[in-house]
């Protein structure tokens, strides 16, 4: 798998045909491959991914792999040293 470059991560609100209410989801905006992945957790242990941009139409398994790769590069923010 190619390297995954993350541009940003954010909490977003989404609507689906299956739900009458607005759901919270996570969006990861990628520089490479270009596009976004939205992770919606709908309860009962169920979740699904949606590809946006160049990732639209990408199978769930591939989106899950990219999501995992995007999160594996997360680093803790550097905290200032006092004292």
PDB file as gemmi writes it, atoms N, CA and C in Angstrom:
CRYST1    1.000    1.000    1.000  90.00  90.00  90.00 P 1                      
ATOM      1  N   UNK A   1       0.839  -1.179   0.000  1.00  0.00           N  
ATOM      2  CA  UNK A   1       0.000   0.000   0.000  1.00  0.00           C  
ATOM      3  C   UNK A   1       0.884   1.242   0.000  1.00  0.00           C  
ATOM      4  N   UNK A   2       0.492   2.234  -0.762  1.00  0.00           N  
ATOM      5  CA  UNK A   2       1.230   3.490  -0.816  1.00  0.00           C  
ATOM      6  C   UNK A   2       1.088   4.246   0.494  1.00  0.00           C  
ATOM      7  N   UNK A   3       1.991   5.195   0.716  1.00  0.00           N  
ATOM      8  CA  UNK A   3       1.937   6.013   1.928  1.00  0.00           C  
ATOM      9  C   UNK A   3       0.680   6.881   1.917  1.00  0.00           C  
ATOM     10  N   UNK A   4       0.134   7.083   3.102  1.00  0.00           N  
ATOM     11  CA  UNK A   4      -1.065   7.902   3.263  1.00  0.00           C  
ATOM     12  C   UNK A   4      -0.647   9.205   3.925  1.00  0.00           C  
ATOM     13  N   UNK A   5      -0.994  10.348   3.288  1.00  0.00           N  
ATOM     14  CA  UNK A   5      -0.697  11.664   3.854  1.00  0.00           C  
ATOM     15  C   UNK A   5      -1.988  12.311   4.299  1.00  0.00           C  
ATOM     16  N   UNK A   6      -2.063  12.665   5.580  1.00  0.00           N  
ATOM     17  CA  UNK A   6      -3.267  13.259   6.156  1.00  0.00           C  
ATOM     18  C   UNK A   6      -3.135  14.773   6.167  1.00  0.00           C  
ATOM     19  N   UNK A   7      -4.167  15.449   5.668  1.00  0.00           N  
ATOM     20  CA  UNK A   7      -4.192  16.906   5.712  1.00  0.00           C  
ATOM     21  C   UNK A   7      -4.898  17.394   6.976  1.00  0.00           C  
ATOM     22  N   UNK A   8      -6.048  16.798   7.306  1.00  0.00           N  
ATOM     23  CA  UNK A   8      -6.766  17.210   8.515  1.00  0.00           C  
ATOM     24  C   UNK A   8      -7.728  16.122   8.969  1.00  0.00           C  
ATOM     25  N   UNK A   9      -8.137  16.234  10.226  1.00  0.00           N  
ATOM     26  CA  UNK A   9      -9.157  15.360  10.801  1.00  0.00           C  
ATOM     27  C   UNK A   9     -10.189  16.257  11.453  1.00  0.00           C  
ATOM     28  N   UNK A  10     -11.466  15.922  11.283  1.00  0.00           N  
ATOM     29  CA  UNK A  10     -12.496  16.747  11.886  1.00  0.00           C  
ATOM     30  C   UNK A  10     -13.758  15.955  12.173  1.00  0.00           C  
ATOM     31  N   UNK A  11     -14.537  16.461  13.105  1.00  0.00           N  
ATOM     32  CA  UNK A  11     -15.847  15.890  13.429  1.00  0.00           C  
ATOM     33  C   UNK A  11     -16.861  16.597  12.537  1.00  0.00           C  
ATOM     34  N   UNK A  12     -17.734  15.840  11.890  1.00  0.00           N  
ATOM     35  CA  UNK A  12     -18.716  16.415  10.972  1.00  0.00           C  
ATOM     36  C   UNK A  12     -20.107  15.857  11.267  1.00  0.00           C  
ATOM     37  N   UNK A  13     -21.112  16.513  10.726  1.00  0.00           N  
ATOM     38  CA  UNK A  13     -22.494  16.068  10.838  1.00  0.00           C  
ATOM     39  C   UNK A  13     -22.917  15.540   9.468  1.00  0.00           C  
ATOM     40  N   UNK A  14     -23.596  14.392   9.442  1.00  0.00           N  
ATOM     41  CA  UNK A  14     -24.041  13.819   8.177  1.00  0.00           C  
ATOM     42  C   UNK A  14     -25.512  13.434   8.267  1.00  0.00           C  
ATOM     43  N   UNK A  15     -26.137  13.313   7.112  1.00  0.00           N  
ATOM     44  CA  UNK A  15     -27.513  12.835   7.014  1.00  0.00           C  
ATOM     45  C   UNK A  15     -27.515  11.622   6.092  1.00  0.00           C  
ATOM     46  N   UNK A  16     -28.351  10.656   6.406  1.00  0.00           N  
ATOM     47  CA  UNK A  16     -28.508   9.488   5.549  1.00  0.00           C  
ATOM     48  C   UNK A  16     -29.990   9.266   5.288  1.00  0.00           C  
ATOM     49  N   UNK A  17     -30.289   8.539   4.261  1.00  0.00           N  
ATOM     50  CA  UNK A  17     -31.686   8.227   3.949  1.00  0.00           C  
ATOM     51  C   UNK A  17     -32.319   7.332   5.001  1.00  0.00           C  
ATOM     52  N   UNK A  18     -31.503   6.490   5.627  1.00  0.00           N  
ATOM     53  CA  UNK A  18     -32.005   5.513   6.582  1.00  0.00           C  
ATOM     54  C   UNK A  18     -32.353   6.110   7.945  1.00  0.00           C  
ATOM     55  N   UNK A  19     -31.833   7.286   8.261  1.00  0.00           N  
ATOM     56  CA  UNK A  19     -32.026   7.882   9.583  1.00  0.00           C  
ATOM     57  C   UNK A  19     -32.742   9.224   9.454  1.00  0.00           C  
ATOM     58  N   UNK A  20     -33.694   9.441  10.336  1.00  0.00           N  
ATOM     59  CA  UNK A  20     -34.440  10.701  10.323  1.00  0.00           C  
ATOM     60  C   UNK A  20     -33.653  11.825  10.998  1.00  0.00           C  
ATOM     61  N   UNK A  21     -32.638  11.466  11.769  1.00  0.00           N  
ATOM     62  CA  UNK A  21     -31.871  12.482  12.487  1.00  0.00           C  
ATOM     63  C   UNK A  21     -30.467  12.627  11.915  1.00  0.00           C  
ATOM     64  N   UNK A  22     -29.820  13.701  12.302  1.00  0.00           N  
ATOM     65  CA  UNK A  22     -28.442  13.966  11.892  1.00  0.00           C  
ATOM     66  C   UNK A  22     -27.501  13.113  12.734  1.00  0.00           C  
ATOM     67  N   UNK A  23     -26.483  12.552  12.102  1.00  0.00           N  
ATOM     68  CA  UNK A  23     -25.494  11.707  12.784  1.00  0.00           C  
ATOM     69  C   UNK A  23     -24.157  12.433  12.857  1.00  0.00           C  
ATOM     70  N   UNK A  24     -23.371  12.115  13.876  1.00  0.00           N  
ATOM     71  CA  UNK A  24     -22.006  12.618  13.968  1.00  0.00           C  
ATOM     72  C   UNK A  24     -21.082  11.599  13.311  1.00  0.00           C  
ATOM     73  N   UNK A  25     -20.056  12.089  12.656  1.00  0.00           N  
ATOM     74  CA  UNK A  25     -19.097  11.216  11.987  1.00  0.00           C  
ATOM     75  C   UNK A  25     -17.718  11.865  12.044  1.00  0.00           C  
ATOM     76  N   UNK A  26     -16.712  11.110  11.655  1.00  0.00           N  
ATOM     77  CA  UNK A  26     -15.346  11.632  11.554  1.00  0.00           C  
ATOM     78  C   UNK A  26     -14.951  11.693  10.090  1.00  0.00           C  
ATOM     79  N   UNK A  27     -14.270  12.762   9.695  1.00  0.00           N  
ATOM     80  CA  UNK A  27     -13.754  12.900   8.324  1.00  0.00           C  
ATOM     81  C   UNK A  27     -12.248  13.097   8.389  1.00  0.00           C  
ATOM     82  N   UNK A  28     -11.552  12.318   7.577  1.00  0.00           N  
ATOM     83  CA  UNK A  28     -10.110  12.475   7.416  1.00  0.00           C  
ATOM     84  C   UNK A  28      -9.881  12.940   5.982  1.00  0.00           C  
ATOM     85  N   UNK A  29      -9.312  14.128   5.845  1.00  0.00           N  
ATOM     86  CA  UNK A  29      -8.985  14.676   4.532  1.00  0.00           C  
ATOM     87  C   UNK A  29      -7.561  14.262   4.197  1.00  0.00           C  
ATOM     88  N   UNK A  30      -7.387  13.593   3.066  1.00  0.00           N  
ATOM     89  CA  UNK A  30      -6.089  13.051   2.675  1.00  0.00           C  
ATOM     90  C   UNK A  30      -5.477  13.856   1.537  1.00  0.00           C  
ATOM     91  N   UNK A  31      -4.156  14.048   1.619  1.00  0.00           N  
ATOM     92  CA  UNK A  31      -3.404  14.641   0.509  1.00  0.00           C  
ATOM     93  C   UNK A  31      -3.054  13.551  -0.497  1.00  0.00           C  
ATOM     94  N   UNK A  32      -2.704  12.385   0.028  1.00  0.00           N  
ATOM     95  CA  UNK A  32      -2.359  11.254  -0.826  1.00  0.00           C  
ATOM     96  C   UNK A  32      -2.873   9.985  -0.171  1.00  0.00           C  
ATOM     97  N   UNK A  33      -3.683   9.202  -0.822  1.00  0.00           N  
ATOM     98  CA  UNK A  33      -4.382   9.525  -2.065  1.00  0.00           C  
ATOM     99  C   UNK A  33      -5.345  10.679  -1.830  1.00  0.00           C  
ATOM    100  N   UNK A  34      -5.616  11.444  -2.866  1.00  0.00           N  
ATOM    101  CA  UNK A  34      -6.417  12.653  -2.717  1.00  0.00           C  
ATOM    102  C   UNK A  34      -7.889  12.315  -2.515  1.00  0.00           C  
ATOM    103  N   UNK A  35      -8.484  12.922  -1.508  1.00  0.00           N  
ATOM    104  CA  UNK A  35      -9.893  12.709  -1.211  1.00  0.00           C  
ATOM    105  C   UNK A  35     -10.121  12.679   0.291  1.00  0.00           C  
ATOM    106  N   UNK A  36     -11.322  12.306   0.687  1.00  0.00           N  
ATOM    107  CA  UNK A  36     -11.683  12.223   2.103  1.00  0.00           C  
ATOM    108  C   UNK A  36     -12.323  10.888   2.392  1.00  0.00           C  
ATOM    109  N   UNK A  37     -12.201  10.474   3.653  1.00  0.00           N  
ATOM    110  CA  UNK A  37     -12.902   9.287   4.135  1.00  0.00           C  
ATOM    111  C   UNK A  37     -13.741   9.721   5.321  1.00  0.00           C  
ATOM    112  N   UNK A  38     -15.019   9.383   5.281  1.00  0.00           N  
ATOM    113  CA  UNK A  38     -15.921   9.665   6.391  1.00  0.00           C  
ATOM    114  C   UNK A  38     -16.236   8.339   7.070  1.00  0.00           C  
ATOM    115  N   UNK A  39     -16.087   8.314   8.396  1.00  0.00           N  
ATOM    116  CA  UNK A  39     -16.441   7.140   9.194  1.00  0.00           C  
ATOM    117  C   UNK A  39     -17.683   7.476   9.994  1.00  0.00           C  
ATOM    118  N   UNK A  40     -18.773   6.755   9.721  1.00  0.00           N  
ATOM    119  CA  UNK A  40     -20.025   6.937  10.454  1.00  0.00           C  
ATOM    120  C   UNK A  40     -20.245   5.730  11.345  1.00  0.00           C  
ATOM    121  N   UNK A  41     -20.445   5.984  12.620  1.00  0.00           N  
ATOM    122  CA  UNK A  41     -20.753   4.925  13.581  1.00  0.00           C  
ATOM    123  C   UNK A  41     -22.219   5.087  13.942  1.00  0.00           C  
ATOM    124  N   UNK A  42     -23.046   4.148  13.509  1.00  0.00           N  
ATOM    125  CA  UNK A  42     -24.495   4.307  13.611  1.00  0.00           C  
ATOM    126  C   UNK A  42     -25.114   3.579  14.788  1.00  0.00           C  
ATOM    127  N   UNK A  43     -24.338   3.036  15.670  1.00  0.00           N  
ATOM    128  CA  UNK A  43     -24.870   2.370  16.853  1.00  0.00           C  
ATOM    129  C   UNK A  43     -24.962   0.873  16.666  1.00  0.00           C  
ATOM    130  N   UNK A  44     -25.118   0.179  17.776  1.00  0.00           N  
ATOM    131  CA  UNK A  44     -25.192  -1.269  17.715  1.00  0.00           C  
ATOM    132  C   UNK A  44     -23.919  -1.908  17.202  1.00  0.00           C  
ATOM    133  N   UNK A  45     -22.790  -1.177  17.320  1.00  0.00           N  
ATOM    134  CA  UNK A  45     -21.522  -1.715  16.839  1.00  0.00           C  
ATOM    135  C   UNK A  45     -21.363  -1.641  15.327  1.00  0.00           C  
ATOM    136  N   UNK A  46     -22.315  -0.990  14.649  1.00  0.00           N  
ATOM    137  CA  UNK A  46     -22.235  -0.885  13.185  1.00  0.00           C  
ATOM    138  C   UNK A  46     -21.557   0.422  12.782  1.00  0.00           C  
ATOM    139  N   UNK A  47     -20.737   0.346  11.758  1.00  0.00           N  
ATOM    140  CA  UNK A  47     -20.112   1.535  11.192  1.00  0.00           C  
ATOM    141  C   UNK A  47     -19.862   1.290   9.711  1.00  0.00           C  
ATOM    142  N   UNK A  48     -19.699   2.374   8.974  1.00  0.00           N  
ATOM    143  CA  UNK A  48     -19.392   2.270   7.558  1.00  0.00           C  
ATOM    144  C   UNK A  48     -18.563   3.473   7.138  1.00  0.00           C  
ATOM    145  N   UNK A  49     -17.889   3.322   6.020  1.00  0.00           N  
ATOM    146  CA  UNK A  49     -17.025   4.365   5.471  1.00  0.00           C  
ATOM    147  C   UNK A  49     -17.646   4.890   4.193  1.00  0.00           C  
ATOM    148  N   UNK A  50     -17.388   6.173   3.915  1.00  0.00           N  
ATOM    149  CA  UNK A  50     -17.800   6.765   2.645  1.00  0.00           C  
ATOM    150  C   UNK A  50     -16.601   7.504   2.068  1.00  0.00           C  
ATOM    151  N   UNK A  51     -16.284   7.210   0.825  1.00  0.00           N  
ATOM    152  CA  UNK A  51     -15.195   7.891   0.149  1.00  0.00           C  
ATOM    153  C   UNK A  51     -15.713   9.127  -0.554  1.00  0.00           C  
ATOM    154  N   UNK A  52     -14.928  10.203  -0.520  1.00  0.00           N  
ATOM    155  CA  UNK A  52     -15.283  11.443  -1.198  1.00  0.00           C  
ATOM    156  C   UNK A  52     -14.132  11.854  -2.099  1.00  0.00           C  
ATOM    157  N   UNK A  53     -14.425  12.645  -3.110  1.00  0.00           N  
ATOM    158  CA  UNK A  53     -13.390  13.071  -4.047  1.00  0.00           C  
ATOM    159  C   UNK A  53     -12.929  11.887  -4.882  1.00  0.00           C  
ATOM    160  N   UNK A  54     -11.626  11.719  -5.021  1.00  0.00           N  
ATOM    161  CA  UNK A  54     -11.075  10.608  -5.808  1.00  0.00           C  
ATOM    162  C   UNK A  54     -11.355   9.247  -5.185  1.00  0.00           C  
ATOM    163  N   UNK A  55     -11.764   9.226  -3.926  1.00  0.00           N  
ATOM    164  CA  UNK A  55     -12.045   7.957  -3.235  1.00  0.00           C  
ATOM    165  C   UNK A  55     -13.509   7.531  -3.355  1.00  0.00           C  
ATOM    166  N   UNK A  56     -14.315   8.323  -4.046  1.00  0.00           N  
ATOM    167  CA  UNK A  56     -15.720   7.962  -4.225  1.00  0.00           C  
ATOM    168  C   UNK A  56     -15.816   6.643  -4.989  1.00  0.00           C  
ATOM    169  N   UNK A  57     -16.619   5.728  -4.482  1.00  0.00           N  
ATOM    170  CA  UNK A  57     -16.786   4.427  -5.125  1.00  0.00           C  
ATOM    171  C   UNK A  57     -15.773   3.381  -4.694  1.00  0.00           C  
ATOM    172  N   UNK A  58     -14.847   3.757  -3.803  1.00  0.00           N  
ATOM    173  CA  UNK A  58     -13.846   2.816  -3.302  1.00  0.00           C  
ATOM    174  C   UNK A  58     -14.526   1.812  -2.373  1.00  0.00           C  
ATOM    175  N   UNK A  59     -14.205   0.530  -2.481  1.00  0.00           N  
ATOM    176  CA  UNK A  59     -14.827  -0.488  -1.623  1.00  0.00           C  
ATOM    177  C   UNK A  59     -14.564  -0.242  -0.125  1.00  0.00           C  
ATOM    178  N   UNK A  60     -15.490  -0.696   0.717  1.00  0.00           N  
ATOM    179  CA  UNK A  60     -15.392  -0.536   2.165  1.00  0.00           C  
ATOM    180  C   UNK A  60     -14.081  -1.074   2.722  1.00  0.00           C  
ATOM    181  N   UNK A  61     -13.633  -2.212   2.234  1.00  0.00           N  
ATOM    182  CA  UNK A  61     -12.406  -2.825   2.746  1.00  0.00           C  
ATOM    183  C   UNK A  61     -11.203  -1.924   2.504  1.00  0.00           C  
ATOM    184  N   UNK A  62     -11.127  -1.338   1.316  1.00  0.00           N  
ATOM    185  CA  UNK A  62     -10.011  -0.445   0.973  1.00  0.00           C  
ATOM    186  C   UNK A  62     -10.073   0.833   1.802  1.00  0.00           C  
ATOM    187  N   UNK A  63     -11.286   1.393   1.985  1.00  0.00           N  
ATOM    188  CA  UNK A  63     -11.433   2.593   2.813  1.00  0.00           C  
ATOM    189  C   UNK A  63     -11.018   2.303   4.248  1.00  0.00           C  
ATOM    190  N   UNK A  64     -11.356   1.126   4.762  1.00  0.00           N  
ATOM    191  CA  UNK A  64     -10.965   0.737   6.123  1.00  0.00           C  
ATOM    192  C   UNK A  64      -9.442   0.661   6.245  1.00  0.00           C  
ATOM    193  N   UNK A  65      -8.779   0.128   5.224  1.00  0.00           N  
ATOM    194  CA  UNK A  65      -7.312   0.053   5.226  1.00  0.00           C  
ATOM    195  C   UNK A  65      -6.700   1.450   5.236  1.00  0.00           C  
ATOM    196  N   UNK A  66      -7.226   2.337   4.390  1.00  0.00           N  
ATOM    197  CA  UNK A  66      -6.712   3.704   4.324  1.00  0.00           C  
ATOM    198  C   UNK A  66      -6.960   4.438   5.639  1.00  0.00           C  
ATOM    199  N   UNK A  67      -8.140   4.220   6.234  1.00  0.00           N  
ATOM    200  CA  UNK A  67      -8.460   4.856   7.516  1.00  0.00           C  
ATOM    201  C   UNK A  67      -7.459   4.432   8.587  1.00  0.00           C  
ATOM    202  N   UNK A  68      -7.210   3.134   8.662  1.00  0.00           N  
ATOM    203  CA  UNK A  68      -6.268   2.606   9.651  1.00  0.00           C  
ATOM    204  C   UNK A  68      -4.865   3.170   9.413  1.00  0.00           C  
ATOM    205  N   UNK A  69      -4.449   3.244   8.164  1.00  0.00           N  
ATOM    206  CA  UNK A  69      -3.132   3.788   7.837  1.00  0.00           C  
ATOM    207  C   UNK A  69      -3.051   5.275   8.189  1.00  0.00           C  
ATOM    208  N   UNK A  70      -4.144   6.017   7.987  1.00  0.00           N  
ATOM    209  CA  UNK A  70      -4.161   7.446   8.304  1.00  0.00           C  
ATOM    210  C   UNK A  70      -4.028   7.672   9.801  1.00  0.00           C  
ATOM    211  N   UNK A  71      -4.637   6.819  10.603  1.00  0.00           N  
ATOM    212  CA  UNK A  71      -4.574   6.981  12.051  1.00  0.00           C  
ATOM    213  C   UNK A  71      -3.278   6.463  12.642  1.00  0.00           C  
ATOM    214  N   UNK A  72      -2.618   5.527  11.959  1.00  0.00           N  
ATOM    215  CA  UNK A  72      -1.382   4.955  12.500  1.00  0.00           C  
ATOM    216  C   UNK A  72      -0.250   5.971  12.515  1.00  0.00           C  
ATOM    217  N   UNK A  73      -0.319   6.992  11.687  1.00  0.00           N  
ATOM    218  CA  UNK A  73       0.720   8.017  11.650  1.00  0.00           C  
ATOM    219  C   UNK A  73       0.493   9.134  12.645  1.00  0.00           C  
ATOM    220  N   UNK A  74      -0.567   9.033  13.461  1.00  0.00           N  
ATOM    221  CA  UNK A  74      -0.879  10.077  14.433  1.00  0.00           C  
ATOM    222  C   UNK A  74       0.217  10.179  15.468  1.00  0.00           C  
ATOM    223  N   UNK A  75       0.579  11.388  15.778  1.00  0.00           N  
ATOM    224  CA  UNK A  75       1.562  11.624  16.822  1.00  0.00           C  
ATOM    225  C   UNK A  75       0.947  12.509  17.892  1.00  0.00           C  
ATOM    226  N   UNK A  76       1.452  12.388  19.090  1.00  0.00           N  
ATOM    227  CA  UNK A  76       0.984  13.231  20.181  1.00  0.00           C  
ATOM    228  C   UNK A  76       1.507  14.640  19.954  1.00  0.00           C  
ATOM    229  N   UNK A  77       0.706  15.657  20.281  1.00  0.00           N  
ATOM    230  CA  UNK A  77       1.208  17.028  20.147  1.00  0.00           C  
ATOM    231  C   UNK A  77       2.353  17.264  21.127  1.00  0.00           C  
ATOM    232  N   UNK A  78       3.297  18.078  20.692  1.00  0.00           N  
ATOM    233  CA  UNK A  78       4.421  18.375  21.564  1.00  0.00           C  
ATOM    234  C   UNK A  78       3.989  19.369  22.627  1.00  0.00           C  
ATOM    235  N   UNK A  79       4.276  19.046  23.873  1.00  0.00           N  
ATOM    236  CA  UNK A  79       3.949  19.937  24.965  1.00  0.00           C  
ATOM    237  C   UNK A  79       5.201  20.696  25.389  1.00  0.00           C  
ATOM    238  N   UNK A  80       5.039  21.966  25.759  1.00  0.00           N  
ATOM    239  CA  UNK A  80       6.222  22.734  26.158  1.00  0.00           C  
ATOM    240  C   UNK A  80       6.828  22.188  27.447  1.00  0.00           C  
ATOM    241  N   UNK A  81       8.134  22.283  27.543  1.00  0.00           N  
ATOM    242  CA  UNK A  81       8.856  21.838  28.740  1.00  0.00           C  
ATOM    243  C   UNK A  81       9.004  23.037  29.682  1.00  0.00           C  
ATOM    244  N   UNK A  82       8.523  22.900  30.885  1.00  0.00           N  
ATOM    245  CA  UNK A  82       8.665  23.968  31.879  1.00  0.00           C  
ATOM    246  C   UNK A  82       9.658  23.534  32.938  1.00  0.00           C  
ATOM    247  N   UNK A  83      10.395  24.472  33.471  1.00  0.00           N  
ATOM    248  CA  UNK A  83      11.241  24.156  34.603  1.00  0.00           C  
ATOM    249  C   UNK A  83      12.641  24.219  34.281  1.00  0.00           C  
TER     250      UNK A  83                                                      
END                                                                             
